[in-house]
Amino acid sequence: MTAPPLLLGIETSCDDTAAAVLQGHDLHSNVVSSQHDVHAQYGGIVPELASRNHERYIGPVVRQALEDAGASPVDIDGVAVTRGPGLPGALLVGLSFAKAFASACSCPVVGVNHLKGHLYSTHVTAPGPEVPFVSLIVSGGHTQLVHVKPNHTYTVLGQTRDDAAGEAFDKVAQLLNLGYPGGPEVDRLAQQGDPAFHAFPRSKFDDLSFSFSGLKTSVLYFLRDIPEDEREVFIKQYRADICASFQQAVIDVLVDAVRRAVAQTGVRHATVVGGVSANSGLRAALSRFQEDANVRIHLPERRFCMDNAAMIAAAARASWGSTLPEPNLDIDPRLSLS
């Protein structure tokens, strides 16, 4: 029996420089170099700084991934690299390195859709859910529902009309002076707070669209209504309750969307992937939903929720052999699944 190809995955779509070595469902290494400290002082990602740091770290990160895997460059059968969507400069660093590496090692390089990578983050070290299934991709840059069908075909059922859920988490964290990235800190504080403290709005449309701009703005107005000379003390006293109320609003919207997507498609399996899928409140709500509904919810390991190269290699592995290398492979910052 022929051994599965030994794949090098490379991911540089935003601010994480990542490389992984994957063979079948055996993950030999998974290295991620985060730039959070670099961008924290700006309250968000600065594209130029991100691309400069990718240039600085891509070589050492790939070298570390190979060393951890006990592999040399000539052992690699193929390179899978994110080609979009993402920041143009960041994507270009990863793709340029992947092309140079593949050329030096005489192996093929294939471009992977970053969103497809998230779809396969539940498949890295195990087969994952049976096809067809519904997947909610929810992160700092994306919030969309996807119907995954046989033969690697995808239908986008709905997506955000404005802010992504993860973006709303980070902006609310800024309002509460929680630093960047704010999602994990909001989640931590929410576990100590009262989700019924304040009824923030839940957006709902006839279709499967999302909107989190109004929710973010409602938190802003809620805080602005507090007299300025009392606001700092109020936030300090009720920060956990505000986080819990905000987070519960997001969770209610996301879980309801999964429920409606499952009912619409008739699938028996669903996945929730992306950075926000690491949120403990969301995971608990999905667990309760799974118990009440005739559906199996699949969540990635937390290490595969955030941007990583293992999921990029897993996405390439799913269609390896049927995907031909592209001689003119280029980045596409606005690449979509559909």
Disulfide bonds with the S-S distance in Angstrom:
none
